[in-house]
Amino acid sequence: MMRGLSIPATLPRGKGLAVVAAFFGFFGAVAWCFYVLTLRHVPGVDWMVFYTATQAYFGGHLPLLLDGDRFTSVINTTYAAFLSFPMNFLPWVNPPNFLLLLLPFGLLPFTLSYAAFEAGTFVLLLGAMALRARDGARWRLFGFALIACPATAFTVFLGQSSFLTGALLVGGFTLVGKVPILAGILFGILAYKPQFCLLIPIALIAGRHWRALLSTTATAIGVALASAAVFGIELWRQWFVFAFGADDLYRHWAATARLTGQSVYSCLVLSGASPMAASAAQFAAGLLAVAGVYWAFRRPMQEGIRLAILLAASLLAAPHVSTSDGLLAGLAAIVYLDARLDRGLRLGDAAMVMLVWLSPLFSPPHVFVIGTAIPILLLVFVVVAMKGGRSSRIGGATLGSALAR
């Protein structure tokens, strides 16, 4: 009786893409307007942290990086004209290899360095995605989806490093089967974000990418040694003390900055769980992420779906995830969309892509209660992607095995 109102389970490629693009366009505009209004009081606040660290080195005040309170005071004094109110606590908690990467930008004035870093790393991310584009239409889709992504707006307005993180991950896993040494170099540079390197060796071992694994290890060690030569070993020693939670800086950071993130740990603590229970759940999420990535890279699978699984699983495994790091969720949604388009986009896939892409808009969870559900959404996405990758077959072999190797 209602035959005329039936809804197809799979949308044609053109219609499915139009629906998703309209969604991206509308909510992308909402996100950019929202962040213009909410972050105009603290423009570039994270870049202030990065830039202050470079100036401490060039000015011969490197010990400043070890004192979170003094470091915050310097930021509040130096950038008072940019800030509508003083920051409570903005310490330097990054490893020295990241400071080494930032030094060239420290030679520029603050505003110019801020613009150069964000623009330059975004171009690198676009370049990494261009390696995946099979035609001009795909390239336009990638560019539009990235520019509109809520995490892109957040990254730009705060001056974070998420574009670089995304470029290294996407570029590395796009090249790993073609130029493994270069892929390993990209992964080794990414060691400046150790929480997003946890699954890289799992993927490389599962995929038997031995040359890439050796290149990754050599590059990470080489950059670490170079940073120790430039800054001295003490900065590394203090960072390891912080990373293992053995000093007051970590305890202060854990009670403030860590709970502004969207990790499994943070979301559970904000939902009322004890820190011990939340830590146990974070560990369990990490094990699930390891198992999922190993499964995806061990089996023949469409390469785009495999990458989507790794990007989403990296967010689940990481013990600390900032709102700007949600860009990895946006990238996971984009590459999964690309992988599924040719087969016709199922309504369920379209809904999942749109929700995961949009999820950074509801972060941080301490501001948006709904954001505490982001890890659950990512877990569901990983399961759906694993199922989708398993079902992508060409005559008994997976589509990934035909395309990637």
VOGU-3710 file (C-alpha; in Angstrom, 3 decimals, decimal comma):
1> mmrglsipat> 0,000/0,000/0,000  2,970/2,316/0,699  5,073/1,095/-2,199  5,650/4,613/-3,532  7,327/5,644/-0,255  9,866/2,832/-0,044  13,419/3,960/0,682  16,277/2,199/-1,143  18,885/0,490/1,037  21,657/1,758/-1,270
11> lprgkglavv> 21,866/5,209/-2,796  23,214/5,612/-6,351  26,740/7,013/-6,406  25,762/10,504/-7,569  22,789/10,867/-5,259  24,678/9,461/-2,267  27,575/11,829/-2,833  25,193/14,796/-3,173  23,522/13,983/0,155  26,830/13,640/1,987
21> aaffgffgav> 28,293/16,769/0,341  25,259/18,823/1,336  25,649/17,587/4,904  29,350/18,471/4,911  28,655/21,915/3,482  25,920/22,850/5,941  27,589/21,597/9,102  30,984/22,797/7,948  29,602/26,332/7,730  28,024/25,898/11,175
31> awcfyvltlr> 31,350/24,721/12,625  33,384/27,586/11,172  30,860/30,162/12,423  30,738/28,502/15,834  34,505/28,557/16,282  34,817/32,127/15,031  32,451/33,151/17,815  33,783/30,918/20,611  37,537/31,038/19,981  37,941/34,680/19,018
41> hvpgvdwmvf> 38,988/35,387/22,633  41,963/32,999/22,464  43,179/33,002/18,833  46,225/30,820/18,318  46,531/29,883/21,977  48,140/26,508/21,242  50,532/28,085/18,774  51,529/30,451/21,596  52,740/27,378/23,491  54,711/26,093/20,508
51> ytatqayfgg> 56,175/29,482/19,622  57,109/30,314/23,226  59,077/27,059/23,390  61,081/28,017/20,305  61,780/31,478/21,713  62,926/29,949/24,997  65,515/27,969/23,054  66,702/30,874/20,902  66,840/33,122/23,968  68,863/30,640/26,007
61> hlpllldgdr> 66,048/29,957/28,477  65,383/26,295/27,747  64,783/25,406/31,457  61,583/27,469/31,176  60,007/24,474/29,423  60,325/22,442/32,626  58,287/24,853/34,758  54,617/24,827/33,738  53,585/27,758/35,926  56,387/30,055/34,757
71> ftsvinttya> 55,837/28,989/31,165  52,131/29,900/31,457  53,001/33,242/33,042  55,309/34,096/30,130  52,525/33,306/27,644  50,021/35,460/29,510  52,463/38,368/29,617  53,802/38,083/26,078  50,453/37,620/24,345  48,224/39,766/26,550
81> aflsfpmnfl> 47,138/41,741/23,473  45,806/38,546/21,844  44,123/37,012/24,889  40,844/38,301/26,301  41,689/36,702/29,656  44,777/35,039/31,169  45,226/31,299/30,729  45,189/29,150/33,862  47,707/26,494/32,851  49,449/26,100/29,492
91> pwvnppnfll> 52,592/24,005/29,997  54,955/22,581/27,411  54,373/18,802/27,511  55,617/17,762/24,068  58,751/15,651/23,480  61,912/17,444/22,310  61,688/15,992/18,786  58,617/18,169/18,216  60,493/21,270/19,334  63,179/20,408/16,794
101> lllpfgllpf> 60,555/20,424/14,019  59,234/23,792/15,218  62,555/25,651/15,324  62,427/26,963/11,717  59,075/28,602/12,454  60,548/30,250/15,532  62,731/32,345/13,236  59,625/34,160/11,976  57,471/36,735/13,794  54,633/35,182/15,800
111> tlsyaafeag> 51,719/35,943/13,459  53,631/34,979/10,332  54,896/31,757/11,907  51,362/30,851/12,988  49,991/31,353/9,482  52,943/29,586/7,838  52,659/26,514/10,073  48,913/26,066/9,665  48,904/26,776/5,928  51,997/24,693/5,266
121> tfvlllgama> 50,829/21,635/7,204  47,359/21,852/5,641  48,964/21,825/2,194  50,932/18,738/3,251  47,678/17,063/4,293  46,055/17,959/0,984  49,106/16,526/-0,746  48,818/13,291/1,212  45,156/13,020/0,252  46,026/13,834/-3,376
131> lrardgarwr> 48,106/10,647/-3,435  44,844/8,795/-2,841  42,760/10,669/-5,414  42,085/8,566/-8,494  40,634/11,473/-10,453  39,779/15,152/-10,225  36,350/14,475/-8,764  37,875/12,542/-5,857  40,402/15,314/-5,288  37,636/17,913/-5,087
141> lfgfaliacp> 35,700/15,685/-2,686  38,716/15,290/-0,407  39,521/18,996/-0,414  35,932/20,078/0,255  35,419/17,525/3,034  38,680/18,531/4,712  38,078/22,269/4,576  34,538/21,861/5,932  35,516/19,392/8,685  34,802/20,849/12,164
151> ataftvflgq> 38,217/19,701/13,411  39,860/21,744/10,642  38,289/24,940/11,925  39,300/24,114/15,500  42,877/23,354/14,464  43,195/26,610/12,518  41,797/28,847/15,237  43,907/27,340/18,045  47,075/26,730/16,018  47,413/22,988/16,588
161> ssfltgallv> 49,522/20,386/14,774  46,760/18,008/13,643  47,236/18,719/9,922  50,816/17,484/10,193  49,753/14,404/12,167  47,110/13,553/9,568  49,494/14,154/6,657  52,133/11,825/8,093  49,653/9,037/8,854  47,735/9,239/5,575
171> ggftlvgkvp> 50,852/9,782/3,484  52,735/6,991/5,190  50,024/4,379/4,794  49,315/5,442/1,229  52,987/4,937/0,302  53,822/1,929/2,470  53,210/-0,601/-0,286  54,946/1,485/-2,972  57,813/3,395/-1,332  58,276/1,693/2,068
181> ilagilfgil> 61,440/3,573/3,038  59,751/6,954/2,545  56,669/5,727/4,392  58,865/4,738/7,318  60,493/8,169/7,361  57,062/9,775/7,644  56,116/7,438/10,494  59,411/8,123/12,252  58,823/11,865/12,135  55,374/11,277/13,657
191> aykpqfclli> 57,084/10,095/16,857  56,561/13,667/18,080  52,970/12,484/18,760  53,739/9,164/20,478  50,087/8,487/21,378  49,295/8,204/17,671  52,259/5,928/16,937  51,015/3,057/19,099  49,338/1,190/16,254  51,868/1,883/13,509
201> pialiagrhw> 54,209/-1,030/14,376  51,173/-3,319/14,750  50,010/-2,421/11,245  53,485/-2,768/9,745  54,112/-6,131/11,381  50,673/-7,441/10,409  51,166/-6,267/6,830  54,753/-7,599/6,762  56,113/-4,211/5,770  59,572/-4,932/7,199
211> rallsttata> 61,489/-2,251/5,296  58,997/0,393/6,403  59,299/-0,824/10,001  63,091/-0,580/9,913  62,905/2,867/8,311  60,400/3,999/10,960  62,653/2,854/13,789  65,797/4,385/12,300  64,091/7,715/11,614  62,509/7,967/15,070
221> igvalasaav> 65,841/7,210/16,746  67,704/9,573/14,434  65,379/12,512/15,093  65,472/11,815/18,841  69,281/11,796/18,839  69,358/15,005/16,783  67,054/16,725/19,269  69,184/15,513/22,174  72,257/16,929/20,442  70,552/20,314/20,026
231> fgielwrqwf> 68,737/20,611/23,370  70,683/18,302/25,651  69,640/15,061/27,308  67,952/16,727/30,312  64,927/17,816/28,296  64,382/14,223/27,223  64,852/12,934/30,770  62,273/15,364/32,115  59,845/14,483/29,344  60,053/10,772/30,178
241> vfafgaddly> 59,446/11,593/33,848  56,335/13,514/32,780  55,173/10,828/30,327  55,258/8,162/33,034  53,281/10,355/35,436  56,081/10,701/37,945  56,115/14,464/38,621  53,913/17,349/39,727  53,640/18,681/36,182  51,910/15,482/35,065
251> rhwaatarlt> 49,539/15,518/38,050  48,580/19,139/37,380  48,167/18,464/33,655  46,164/15,270/34,249  43,742/17,105/36,533  43,154/19,875/34,002  44,253/19,475/30,384  43,831/15,702/30,088  40,186/15,949/31,126  39,524/18,469/28,351
261> gqsvysclvl> 40,262/15,750/25,802  38,060/13,070/24,258  39,989/9,896/25,062  38,209/6,867/26,496  39,745/7,755/29,860  38,529/11,362/29,826  35,030/10,497/28,652  34,583/7,900/31,392  35,924/10,138/34,167  33,615/12,928/33,003
271> sgaspmaasa> 30,748/10,404/33,062  31,418/9,609/36,729  33,821/6,655/36,555  36,786/6,473/38,913  40,231/7,193/37,453  41,218/3,562/38,084  38,189/2,196/36,221  38,708/4,703/33,411  42,366/3,690/33,100  41,365/0,035/32,899
281> aqfaagllav> 38,829/0,855/30,186  41,449/2,859/28,291  43,780/-0,129/28,400  40,992/-2,413/27,170  40,209/0,014/24,339  43,870/-0,050/23,377  43,853/-3,846/23,212  40,717/-3,810/21,050  42,341/-1,239/18,771  45,471/-3,382/18,455
291> agvywafrrp> 43,380/-6,456/17,627  41,281/-4,562/15,065  44,293/-3,042/13,284  46,189/-6,332/13,257  43,127/-8,074/11,787  42,672/-5,362/9,138  46,300/-5,325/8,000  46,752/-9,083/8,159  43,847/-9,878/5,852  43,351/-8,839/2,232
301> mqegirlail> 41,113/-5,785/2,392  40,290/-2,670/0,444  43,117/-0,276/1,310  40,900/2,717/2,031  38,818/0,767/4,538  41,997/-0,517/6,181  43,268/3,060/6,581  39,905/4,213/7,960  40,096/1,482/10,602  43,606/2,513/11,618
311> laasllaaph> 42,742/6,216/11,909  39,661/5,595/14,065  41,402/2,927/16,145  44,302/5,326/16,793  41,877/7,690/18,509  40,529/4,848/20,653  43,997/3,647/21,673  45,487/7,078/22,466  45,516/7,909/26,199  45,083/11,597/25,379
321> vstsdgllag> 43,077/12,994/22,456  42,473/16,716/21,998  39,564/18,189/20,059  41,849/19,043/17,139  42,994/15,412/17,019  39,418/14,642/16,028  40,656/15,518/12,543  41,702/11,857/12,357  38,033/10,916/12,734  37,184/13,250/9,869
331> laaivyldar> 39,914/11,674/7,741  38,676/8,183/8,622  35,181/9,133/7,480  36,479/10,650/4,223  38,639/7,696/3,171  35,871/5,252/4,114  33,398/7,258/2,032  35,818/7,161/-0,900  36,195/3,400/-0,566  32,450/2,748/-0,512
341> ldrglrlgda> 31,289/5,164/-3,215  31,983/2,965/-6,214  29,775/0,192/-4,874  26,852/2,485/-4,128  26,543/4,158/-0,749  24,296/2,332/1,681  22,158/4,500/3,928  23,815/3,032/6,997  27,286/3,797/5,624  26,256/7,343/4,731
351> amvmlvwlsp> 24,880/7,949/8,223  28,023/6,529/9,842  30,319/8,638/7,648  28,415/11,824/8,446  28,316/11,181/12,208  32,020/10,338/12,486  33,003/13,335/10,324  30,813/15,615/12,470  31,873/14,191/15,861  34,665/16,742/16,566
361> lfspphvfvi> 32,001/19,452/16,702  30,736/17,865/19,940  34,134/17,905/21,597  35,490/18,577/24,152  33,202/16,347/26,263  33,590/18,512/29,351  31,669/21,195/27,415  29,292/18,990/25,389  27,940/16,030/27,360  27,072/14,233/24,126
371> gtaipilllv> 30,789/14,228/23,349  31,357/11,507/25,953  29,781/9,102/23,441  32,454/9,771/20,782  34,579/6,703/21,706  31,467/4,513/21,379  30,777/6,010/17,946  34,366/5,342/16,877  34,176/1,752/18,119  30,975/1,180/16,153
381> fvvvamkggr> 32,625/2,737/13,100  35,614/0,382/13,375  33,307/-2,645/13,620  31,227/-1,470/10,645  34,368/-0,780/8,602  35,782/-4,221/9,428  32,543/-5,816/8,288  32,520/-3,694/5,134  36,135/-4,546/4,365  35,491/-8,244/4,805
391> ssriggatlg> 32,565/-8,123/2,377  34,480/-6,240/-0,381  35,410/-9,174/-2,595  36,182/-9,754/-6,245  35,761/-13,383/-7,169  36,770/-14,669/-3,744  39,628/-12,186/-3,290  39,109/-8,846/-1,654  38,999/-5,625/-3,604  41,906/-4,386/-1,461
401> salar> 44,181/-7,172/-2,642  43,431/-6,246/-6,248  44,032/-2,527/-5,743  46,791/-2,269/-3,167  49,329/-4,930/-4,036
//
